[in-house]
């Protein structure tokens, strides 16, 4: 992972951004968090516990605030980490995201294609670890 300053992950979920961020913040120590929305996007952003890595969790939605049906069902939730320390292992971080969020997580590239649209090209996917009671 050395030399990368940005890691792009995403998932698909019906959870509101606030509910998704509640799961995220239960598994990661975050600082200086802002949750906001505008006419196309809603987001949560802040800094991780190392005070160097920033994150942005965002998705498209119908209006400037998240209503009962907050997003377009086909739109993924992007999770971008910036200024990532070289010791971070992108596959381990992807698995931790899947476990913390309890969702399938994709790692790859998000390419801007114009307007408010991005193309998501997955290189890896991660399934949440599920605990099974011993028999």
C-alpha positions in Angstrom: 0.0 0.0 0.0 3.0 2.2 0.2 2.7 5.4 -1.8 -1.1 5.6 -1.8 -2.8 8.6 -0.4 -6.3 7.5 -1.0 -8.3 4.3 -0.6 -11.8 3.9 -2.1 -14.3 1.5 -0.6 -18.1 1.3 -1.1 -21.1 -0.7 -0.2 -24.8 -1.0 -1.0 -27.3 -0.6 1.9 -30.8 0.7 2.8 -29.4 2.1 6.1 -29.6 5.9 6.5 -26.2 7.7 6.5 -26.6 8.4 10.2 -27.2 4.7 11.0 -24.3 3.7 8.8 -22.0 6.2 10.5 -23.2 5.0 13.9 -21.8 1.6 13.0 -18.6 3.1 11.5 -17.9 5.2 14.7 -18.6 2.1 16.9 -15.7 0.3 15.1 -13.3 3.2 14.4 -12.2 6.1 16.6 -13.1 9.3 14.8 -12.6 13.0 15.5 -13.9 16.3 14.2 -16.9 14.7 12.5 -19.4 16.7 10.4 -22.6 15.2 9.0 -24.3 17.3 6.4 -26.3 17.2 3.1 -26.9 19.4 0.1 -29.1 19.0 -3.0 -27.5 15.8 -4.4 -25.2 14.4 -1.7 -25.2 13.6 2.0 -22.0 12.9 3.8 -20.1 12.2 7.1 -16.5 13.3 7.2 -13.8 13.6 9.8 -10.4 12.4 10.9 -9.4 9.0 12.2 -7.6 8.5 15.6 -4.2 8.9 14.1 -5.0 12.6 13.3 -3.6 12.1 9.8 -6.1 10.0 7.9 -9.4 11.7 7.0 -12.5 9.9 5.8 -15.6 10.8 3.8 -18.7 8.6 3.7 -21.2 9.8 1.1 -24.1 8.9 -1.1 -26.6 10.5 -3.4 -30.1 11.2 -2.1 -33.3 12.6 -3.3 -33.4 16.0 -1.5 -31.2 18.0 0.8 -32.1 16.0 3.9 -32.5 12.3 4.3 -36.2 11.5 4.1 -37.7 8.1 4.9 -36.3 6.8 1.6 -33.0 8.7 1.6 -31.2 7.6 -1.4 -31.4 6.2 -4.9 -31.4 2.4 -4.4 -28.8 1.8 -7.1 -26.4 4.3 -5.7 -23.5 2.9 -3.6 -22.3 4.5 -0.4 -18.7 5.6 -0.9 -16.1 5.4 1.9 -12.9 7.2 1.0 -9.9 7.4 3.2 -7.3 10.1 2.4 -3.7 10.7 3.6 -3.5 7.0 4.5 -0.4 6.0 6.5 1.8 3.6 4.6 1.5 1.0 7.3 -2.3 0.6 6.6 -3.1 -2.7 4.9 -5.9 -2.0 2.4 -7.2 -5.6 2.5 -7.2 -5.7 6.3 -9.0 -2.3 6.4 -11.6 -3.6 3.9 -12.3 -6.7 6.1 -12.6 -4.5 9.2 -15.1 -2.2 7.4 -17.2 -5.3 6.4 -17.1 -6.6 10.0 -17.9 -3.2 11.6 -20.6 -2.2 9.1 -21.9 -5.8 8.7 -22.2 -5.3 5.0 -20.4 -6.5 1.9 -17.6 -4.0 1.1 -15.9 -3.4 -2.2 -12.4 -1.9 -2.7 -11.4 -0.4 -6.0 -11.4 2.7 -8.0 -14.1 5.4 -8.2 -13.8 7.3 -11.5 -15.5 10.6 -12.0 -17.5 10.5 -15.3 -19.2 13.9 -15.2 -22.0 15.7 -13.4 -22.7 13.9 -10.2 -21.8 10.5 -11.6 -19.0 8.1 -10.7 -18.0 4.7 -12.2 -17.2 2.1 -9.5 -14.6 -0.6 -10.5 -14.1 -3.2 -7.8 -10.8 -5.0 -7.3 -11.8 -6.9 -4.1 -14.9 -7.6 -2.1 -15.2 -8.4 1.6 -17.9 -10.3 3.4 -18.7 -9.6 7.1 -17.4 -12.2 9.5 -20.5 -13.8 11.1 -20.2 -15.4 14.4 -21.7 -18.9 14.6 -22.6 -20.4 18.0 -20.5 -23.5 18.7 -22.4 -26.7 18.8 
